[in-house]
Amino acid sequence: MTSSTRKWVTLFVLAFSGGLIYQLPYLREQFYIPMQNAFHINNTQLGNLMTIYGIINFFLYLPGGLLADKFSYKLLVPFSLILTGITGFYYSTFPAYHMALTVHVIWAFTTVFTFWPTMLKAVKMLGESSEQGRLFGFLDGGRGLSATLSAFAALWIFKAFGATSLGLRGAILFYSVALIVLGIAAYFLLDNKKSEEESSGKLFEGIVDVLKMPSIWLAAIIIFTGYSINAGLTYVTPYLTDVFHMSVSVGAFIGIIRTYGLRLGGGPLGGIIADRMGSATRYIRIGFVAVILLMALFTIIPGNPSYLVIMLVNMLVVSLLVFTIKGVYFAPLDEIKVPNSLAGAAYGAISLVGYLPDTFIYTYFGNLLDKNPGTPGYKYIFLSLIVLAVIGFLASLLLYKRLKKQKTQAPARIDSLAS
């Protein structure tokens, strides 16, 4: 296997791992009622499984980054996948509620603490600076493909066993076995390189330096806004259904296209464009401008069914655009020139801020709709998304200017040292 082939095969395994490893913790999104019946739990208890998982995740992003810089990803990635799979075998026995909570706590550690920043660092180190956009773009697209294919496979297994608790057990076992297989493949594909800084043990001193970098916080704001906008776009479908009288079945179909189809193409497309432009940050800056303009159309176009086709096209275009941004918004870390020895810590820090919307954004949007029923509530959501896009644009503009300034100053420093 050539080095180039090995690189893309490794990226494929990492991408599929990144999409599949979260299927078990988020099983409720696919099998809500079957889970209630199999585990004998109510709505609140099922919600608590995700609450405990989400809360612990929040506190593990940064420590997980430190771990990624301390230990080799050749060990951490397979460990995360295999342990998640093994725990899935136990989960398939439908343990008591308190034990199900314990399993979700374990999954928080195996999917975030030992996996998420480590996976991002492993992807970063697969290629040169000129490839970062494509690597992260194809990572996001691959994660979407993995989640989609595995979800359909699990659903087929569930139905094949009569859509009963036995079928749910089969679906869980399918995810578990797939994770273990991916973990074994990752072990043999990932290298075991470690830099001198990684072996020095000065990680906590280094993380202080990382947190002092304004560029890191600007990158985190970009992810925060992009992630929030993507969450807000999920409300376009009910908007078209409620206000433009689009049928529920068409809405469900459009939702699938937006959630899965556009993600599969958006990430790779954004990566290719970003690499051709020579800067992911530059592309993200332009992308936010386009998002602002397209989102403005949602606030301007009257809520008349005759405009439904225009609104559908606009939704699909802006959704694709957001997915292209989302696919590459981890790529600027290479442009910031964070050393590989601290890449994990940096990814942990920006993930901590970037995914903070998970703790409040849907509640915020829901309150807007409840307090402003009908069209006004949706308009407020779209205005909120415009504000977020403006903030994202300003953060990417400032980051781009900082990086451009660093590039112009670097030769001057070299010349002064030479003289």
Disulfide bonds with the S-S distance in Angstrom:
none
